[in-house]
Amino acid sequence: MYSSKKTTKISLIIPIYNEEGRVHNLNTLWKYIKNKIYIKELIIVNDGSTDDTLFFLTRFQKITRCKLISYSKNKGKGYAVKKGVISAKGTHILFMDVDLSTPPKMVGELKKIIQSADIIIGTRKNKKAILLQRQSMIREVMGTFFTTISQKISGVEVSDFTCGFKCFSKKAAKKIFKKQRINRWAFDAESLFLAKKYGFSIKELPVQWSDRKGTKVRFPQDIIQSLFDVVAIRLNELFSKY
């Protein structure tokens, strides 16, 4: 389905919520991407932060001229990514986390295979992945459980639903996120379910990854909510909402 004739121009989306202590990571990312000709734009989405995140983002935007999208009420990572996708102009749309658990150099690794599928998703579960700092045992167990449930309900056989490093061709992203209905953590599973539904090809990329302190995931409430949301994917399909 995917055409390899287009020149790659990546729109890079960073969703952010209450990250005043990690906004400085954007400087590290910017140093890596600013001279890369295949980077179309950097889009920062401030998802209703209540700390000083927006203050620091505004300063960063003035220096780099990146695109800054901001709104006052927290909506969830899925909503933030969707806002970025709607705004994106590149031939490919990549989102990753501001904690840089997946380092900037993985953007370069992505570029090498970006034309090989409609959607490239990072995986920590492949034997070629490099895990510098693992998650706690409870988070790994819960992540594996969520992936197993997501595989069963969505019918998508990928090894890592929750890695925050995913790239879509423009065609795939615009179609999938236009239909997206889940605003919080389970949006990953929803987007891959829709990718399969619409016939887009998916490929996994083993990533270098390191756990970072200060996760915004709340245990167990976010896991419980995510499980309900995964079930909602099937209900949405049943009632023709996609």
Secondary structure by P-SEA (a helix, b strand, c coil): cccccccbbbbbbbbbccccccccaaaaaaaaccccccccbbbbbbcccccaaaaaaaaaaaacccbbbbbcccccaaaaaaaaaaaccccbbbbbbcccccccaaaaaaaaccccccbbbbbcccccccccccccaaaaaaaaaaaaaaaaaaccccccccccbbbbcaaaaaaaaaaccccccaaaaaaaaaaaaabbbbbbbbcbbbbbcccccccaaaaaaaaaaaaaaaaaaaaccc
